Amino acid sequence: MLVHGVDDPAVPYTESLRLAAARPERTRVVLVHLVGHVEGAQPRSWAAAVRELGALVLVVYGLGRAA
């Protein structure tokens, strides 16, 4: 599981895409706007923040089920 902030100023999100392409089997990439590098980011709207938070919850839930 790779979670990467789209607006990360230190490491471009394309690096996570490259990592996933190198090992595509069972690798999921989640790109979010809620985080930069390690710090929180200002969401574009409350609806976007809720949508991304929901996506992250589903991903974490999926990880628990896969274990």
N, CA, C and O atoms as CSV, one atom per row, in Angstrom:
chain,resi,resn,atom,element,x,y,z
A,1,MET,N,N,0.839,-1.164,0.000
A,1,MET,CA,C,0.000,0.000,0.000
A,1,MET,C,C,0.885,1.228,0.000
A,1,MET,O,O,1.749,1.387,0.863
A,2,LEU,N,N,0.668,2.083,-0.958
A,2,LEU,CA,C,1.402,3.344,-1.049
A,2,LEU,C,C,0.395,4.487,-0.986
A,2,LEU,O,O,-0.486,4.593,-1.839
A,3,VAL,N,N,0.526,5.328,0.011
A,3,VAL,CA,C,-0.307,6.530,0.129
A,3,VAL,C,C,0.621,7.706,-0.059
A,3,VAL,O,O,1.628,7.833,0.638
A,4,HIS,N,N,0.280,8.568,-1.005
A,4,HIS,CA,C,1.184,9.666,-1.334
A,4,HIS,C,C,0.388,10.944,-1.573
A,4,HIS,O,O,-0.647,10.934,-2.239
A,5,GLY,N,N,0.884,12.030,-1.023
A,5,GLY,CA,C,0.270,13.332,-1.248
A,5,GLY,C,C,0.600,13.849,-2.641
A,5,GLY,O,O,1.764,13.873,-3.041
A,6,VAL,N,N,-0.405,14.253,-3.362
A,6,VAL,CA,C,-0.216,14.760,-4.725
A,6,VAL,C,C,0.649,16.015,-4.730
A,6,VAL,O,O,1.429,16.232,-5.658
A,7,ASP,N,N,0.512,16.835,-3.703
A,7,ASP,CA,C,1.251,18.092,-3.631
A,7,ASP,C,C,2.507,17.991,-2.761
A,7,ASP,O,O,2.965,18.997,-2.219
A,8,ASP,N,N,3.059,16.799,-2.626
A,8,ASP,CA,C,4.262,16.584,-1.817
A,8,ASP,C,C,5.415,17.410,-2.379
A,8,ASP,O,O,5.811,17.211,-3.527
A,9,PRO,N,N,5.965,18.345,-1.575
A,9,PRO,CA,C,7.054,19.186,-2.080
A,9,PRO,C,C,8.416,18.484,-2.077
A,9,PRO,O,O,9.348,18.956,-2.730
A,10,ALA,N,N,8.545,17.374,-1.360
A,10,ALA,CA,C,9.840,16.707,-1.235
A,10,ALA,C,C,10.013,15.551,-2.219
A,10,ALA,O,O,11.079,15.395,-2.814
A,11,VAL,N,N,8.967,14.743,-2.391
A,11,VAL,CA,C,9.033,13.567,-3.265
A,11,VAL,C,C,7.804,13.591,-4.180
A,11,VAL,O,O,6.677,13.547,-3.686
A,12,PRO,N,N,7.994,13.660,-5.482
A,12,PRO,CA,C,6.847,13.680,-6.393
A,12,PRO,C,C,6.025,12.397,-6.288
A,12,PRO,O,O,6.578,11.310,-6.120
A,13,TYR,N,N,4.707,12.529,-6.387
A,13,TYR,CA,C,3.833,11.361,-6.299
A,13,TYR,C,C,4.116,10.344,-7.410
A,13,TYR,O,O,3.772,9.168,-7.282
A,14,THR,N,N,4.736,10.796,-8.485
A,14,THR,CA,C,5.058,9.870,-9.572
A,14,THR,C,C,6.046,8.801,-9.127
A,14,THR,O,O,6.124,7.739,-9.746
A,15,GLU,N,N,6.800,9.064,-8.066
A,15,GLU,CA,C,7.708,8.045,-7.537
A,15,GLU,C,C,6.935,6.866,-6.958
A,15,GLU,O,O,7.369,5.720,-7.080
A,16,SER,N,N,5.802,7.135,-6.333
A,16,SER,CA,C,4.964,6.040,-5.842
A,16,SER,C,C,4.370,5.258,-7.006
A,16,SER,O,O,4.239,4.036,-6.935
A,17,LEU,N,N,4.015,5.955,-8.070
A,17,LEU,CA,C,3.502,5.257,-9.257
A,17,LEU,C,C,4.581,4.359,-9.853
A,17,LEU,O,O,4.294,3.251,-10.304
A,18,ARG,N,N,5.823,4.841,-9.852
A,18,ARG,CA,C,6.938,4.033,-10.372
A,18,ARG,C,C,7.190,2.815,-9.494
A,18,ARG,O,O,7.447,1.725,-10.006
A,19,LEU,N,N,7.122,2.987,-8.189
A,19,LEU,CA,C,7.297,1.856,-7.283
A,19,LEU,C,C,6.218,0.799,-7.505
A,19,LEU,O,O,6.504,-0.399,-7.527
A,20,ALA,N,N,4.993,1.249,-7.668
A,20,ALA,CA,C,3.890,0.312,-7.897
A,20,ALA,C,C,4.051,-0.415,-9.226
A,20,ALA,O,O,3.733,-1.601,-9.327
A,21,ALA,N,N,4.533,0.272,-10.228
A,21,ALA,CA,C,4.735,-0.361,-11.535
A,21,ALA,C,C,5.843,-1.408,-11.480
A,21,ALA,O,O,5.821,-2.382,-12.232
A,22,ALA,N,N,6.810,-1.205,-10.587
A,22,ALA,CA,C,7.903,-2.162,-10.460
A,22,ALA,C,C,7.442,-3.456,-9.796
A,22,ALA,O,O,8.024,-4.516,-10.030
A,23,ARG,N,N,6.418,-3.376,-8.982
A,23,ARG,CA,C,5.856,-4.560,-8.338
A,23,ARG,C,C,4.332,-4.436,-8.331
A,23,ARG,O,O,3.739,-4.139,-7.294
A,24,PRO,N,N,3.702,-4.659,-9.475
A,24,PRO,CA,C,2.267,-4.413,-9.583
A,24,PRO,C,C,1.382,-5.406,-8.825
A,24,PRO,O,O,0.243,-5.077,-8.491
A,25,GLU,N,N,1.879,-6.602,-8.550
A,25,GLU,CA,C,1.049,-7.597,-7.884
A,25,GLU,C,C,0.711,-7.178,-6.457
A,25,GLU,O,O,1.602,-6.978,-5.631
A,26,ARG,N,N,-0.570,-7.049,-6.179
A,26,ARG,CA,C,-1.091,-6.703,-4.856
A,26,ARG,C,C,-0.613,-5.356,-4.335
A,26,ARG,O,O,-0.607,-5.136,-3.124
A,27,THR,N,N,-0.215,-4.459,-5.213
A,27,THR,CA,C,0.211,-3.125,-4.802
A,27,THR,C,C,-0.890,-2.136,-5.145
A,27,THR,O,O,-1.387,-2.109,-6.271
A,28,ARG,N,N,-1.265,-1.329,-4.173
A,28,ARG,CA,C,-2.271,-0.294,-4.392
A,28,ARG,C,C,-1.656,1.056,-4.105
A,28,ARG,O,O,-0.898,1.221,-3.150
A,29,VAL,N,N,-1.992,2.016,-4.941
A,29,VAL,CA,C,-1.534,3.395,-4.762
A,29,VAL,C,C,-2.758,4.253,-4.473
A,29,VAL,O,O,-3.757,4.192,-5.190
A,30,VAL,N,N,-2.670,5.044,-3.429
A,30,VAL,CA,C,-3.727,5.997,-3.090
A,30,VAL,C,C,-3.097,7.376,-3.104
A,30,VAL,O,O,-2.217,7.674,-2.296
A,31,LEU,N,N,-3.546,8.211,-4.020
A,31,LEU,CA,C,-3.053,9.591,-4.114
A,31,LEU,C,C,-4.068,10.497,-3.430
A,31,LEU,O,O,-5.263,10.437,-3.719
A,32,VAL,N,N,-3.584,11.331,-2.526
A,32,VAL,CA,C,-4.477,12.185,-1.752
A,32,VAL,C,C,-4.005,13.633,-1.785
A,32,VAL,O,O,-2.843,13.922,-2.070
A,33,HIS,N,N,-4.921,14.518,-1.490
A,33,HIS,CA,C,-4.615,15.943,-1.374
A,33,HIS,C,C,-4.614,16.381,0.089
A,33,HIS,O,O,-4.353,17.546,0.389
A,34,LEU,N,N,-4.907,15.446,1.004
A,34,LEU,CA,C,-5.005,15.792,2.424
A,34,LEU,C,C,-3.654,15.925,3.108
A,34,LEU,O,O,-3.566,16.485,4.200
A,35,VAL,N,N,-2.606,15.419,2.479
A,35,VAL,CA,C,-1.266,15.531,3.055
A,35,VAL,C,C,-0.299,16.033,1.999
A,35,VAL,O,O,-0.492,15.830,0.800
A,36,GLY,N,N,0.753,16.698,2.480
A,36,GLY,CA,C,1.820,17.131,1.581
A,36,GLY,C,C,2.895,16.067,1.593
A,36,GLY,O,O,2.806,15.075,0.871
A,37,HIS,N,N,3.928,16.278,2.426
A,37,HIS,CA,C,4.953,15.246,2.576
A,37,HIS,C,C,4.652,14.442,3.845
A,37,HIS,O,O,4.368,13.247,3.771
A,38,VAL,N,N,4.713,15.080,4.973
A,38,VAL,CA,C,4.297,14.442,6.225
A,38,VAL,C,C,3.302,15.332,6.979
A,38,VAL,O,O,2.730,14.929,7.991
A,39,GLU,N,N,3.115,16.519,6.475
A,39,GLU,CA,C,2.224,17.476,7.130
A,39,GLU,C,C,0.851,17.475,6.443
A,39,GLU,O,O,0.711,17.095,5.280
A,40,GLY,N,N,-0.133,17.906,7.195
A,40,GLY,CA,C,-1.463,18.030,6.618
A,40,GLY,C,C,-1.511,19.164,5.611
A,40,GLY,O,O,-0.699,20.087,5.655
A,41,ALA,N,N,-2.460,19.084,4.716
A,41,ALA,CA,C,-2.637,20.123,3.700
A,41,ALA,C,C,-4.055,20.660,3.801
A,41,ALA,O,O,-4.949,19.996,4.326
A,42,GLN,N,N,-4.243,21.837,3.305
A,42,GLN,CA,C,-5.566,22.456,3.295
A,42,GLN,C,C,-6.405,21.806,2.197
A,42,GLN,O,O,-6.038,21.875,1.024
A,43,PRO,N,N,-7.530,21.173,2.557
A,43,PRO,CA,C,-8.367,20.547,1.520
A,43,PRO,C,C,-9.001,21.595,0.606
A,43,PRO,O,O,-9.253,22.728,1.017
A,44,ARG,N,N,-9.247,21.201,-0.615
A,44,ARG,CA,C,-9.874,22.117,-1.581
A,44,ARG,C,C,-11.294,22.456,-1.186
A,44,ARG,O,O,-11.757,23.574,-1.408
A,45,SER,N,N,-11.989,21.489,-0.599
A,45,SER,CA,C,-13.352,21.714,-0.114
A,45,SER,C,C,-13.641,20.668,0.948
A,45,SER,O,O,-12.919,19.677,1.054
A,46,TRP,N,N,-14.684,20.877,1.730
A,46,TRP,CA,C,-15.028,19.893,2.761
A,46,TRP,C,C,-15.453,18.588,2.114
A,46,TRP,O,O,-15.173,17.515,2.651
A,47,ALA,N,N,-16.129,18.658,0.962
A,47,ALA,CA,C,-16.573,17.437,0.282
A,47,ALA,C,C,-15.366,16.623,-0.203
A,47,ALA,O,O,-15.362,15.397,-0.100
A,48,ALA,N,N,-14.352,17.303,-0.727
A,48,ALA,CA,C,-13.145,16.602,-1.172
A,48,ALA,C,C,-12.438,15.961,0.011
A,48,ALA,O,O,-11.938,14.842,-0.100
A,49,ALA,N,N,-12.391,16.656,1.141
A,49,ALA,CA,C,-11.747,16.110,2.336
A,49,ALA,C,C,-12.480,14.866,2.828
A,49,ALA,O,O,-11.845,13.872,3.179
A,50,VAL,N,N,-13.797,14.912,2.857
A,50,VAL,CA,C,-14.595,13.757,3.288
A,50,VAL,C,C,-14.396,12.592,2.329
A,50,VAL,O,O,-14.260,11.448,2.764
A,51,ARG,N,N,-14.380,12.869,1.037
A,51,ARG,CA,C,-14.194,11.825,0.028
A,51,ARG,C,C,-12.825,11.148,0.185
A,51,ARG,O,O,-12.729,9.921,0.140
A,52,GLU,N,N,-11.786,11.937,0.366
A,52,GLU,CA,C,-10.450,11.363,0.518
A,52,GLU,C,C,-10.305,10.626,1.842
A,52,GLU,O,O,-9.673,9.570,1.893
A,53,LEU,N,N,-10.871,11.157,2.899
A,53,LEU,CA,C,-10.818,10.473,4.184
A,53,LEU,C,C,-11.551,9.130,4.090
A,53,LEU,O,O,-11.085,8.122,4.620
A,54,GLY,N,N,-12.690,9.130,3.418
A,54,GLY,CA,C,-13.421,7.878,3.204
A,54,GLY,C,C,-12.613,6.869,2.417
A,54,GLY,O,O,-12.623,5.680,2.735
A,55,ALA,N,N,-11.913,7.330,1.394
A,55,ALA,CA,C,-11.070,6.434,0.599
A,55,ALA,C,C,-9.959,5.839,1.447
A,55,ALA,O,O,-9.658,4.651,1.330
A,56,LEU,N,N,-9.347,6.654,2.301
A,56,LEU,CA,C,-8.294,6.151,3.178
A,56,LEU,C,C,-8.829,5.128,4.175
A,56,LEU,O,O,-8.167,4.126,4.444
A,57,VAL,N,N,-10.008,5.366,4.720
A,57,VAL,CA,C,-10.616,4.413,5.651
A,57,VAL,C,C,-10.855,3.082,4.946
A,57,VAL,O,O,-10.572,2.025,5.509
A,58,LEU,N,N,-11.369,3.125,3.731
A,58,LEU,CA,C,-11.611,1.889,2.982
A,58,LEU,C,C,-10.320,1.137,2.697
A,58,LEU,O,O,-10.290,-0.092,2.757
A,59,VAL,N,N,-9.269,1.859,2.391
A,59,VAL,CA,C,-7.977,1.226,2.129
A,59,VAL,C,C,-7.451,0.546,3.387
A,59,VAL,O,O,-7.000,-0.598,3.331
A,60,VAL,N,N,-7.504,1.243,4.522
A,60,VAL,CA,C,-7.026,0.663,5.766
A,60,VAL,C,C,-7.884,-0.545,6.147
A,60,VAL,O,O,-7.355,-1.553,6.616
A,61,TYR,N,N,-9.181,-0.456,5.954
A,61,TYR,CA,C,-10.072,-1.578,6.215
A,61,TYR,C,C,-9.699,-2.760,5.330
A,61,TYR,O,O,-9.686,-3.901,5.791
A,62,GLY,N,N,-9.398,-2.497,4.072
A,62,GLY,CA,C,-8.994,-3.555,3.152
A,62,GLY,C,C,-7.699,-4.217,3.577
A,62,GLY,O,O,-7.532,-5.424,3.405
A,63,LEU,N,N,-6.777,-3.436,4.132
A,63,LEU,CA,C,-5.519,-4.006,4.615
A,63,LEU,C,C,-5.777,-4.986,5.754
A,63,LEU,O,O,-5.169,-6.055,5.814
A,64,GLY,N,N,-6.666,-4.621,6.638
A,64,GLY,CA,C,-6.995,-5.497,7.769
A,64,GLY,C,C,-7.627,-6.798,7.311
A,64,GLY,O,O,-7.372,-7.851,7.894
A,65,ARG,N,N,-8.431,-6.736,6.294
A,65,ARG,CA,C,-9.101,-7.937,5.792
A,65,ARG,C,C,-8.126,-8.837,5.044
A,65,ARG,O,O,-8.283,-10.057,5.041
A,66,ALA,N,N,-7.116,-8.236,4.409
A,66,ALA,CA,C,-6.158,-9.018,3.624
A,66,ALA,C,C,-5.181,-9.779,4.516
A,66,ALA,O,O,-4.586,-10.769,4.089
A,67,ALA,N,N,-5.018,-9.319,5.748
A,67,ALA,CA,C,-4.022,-9.944,6.643
A,67,ALA,C,C,-4.468,-11.265,7.204
A,67,ALA,O,O,-3.732,-11.893,7.966
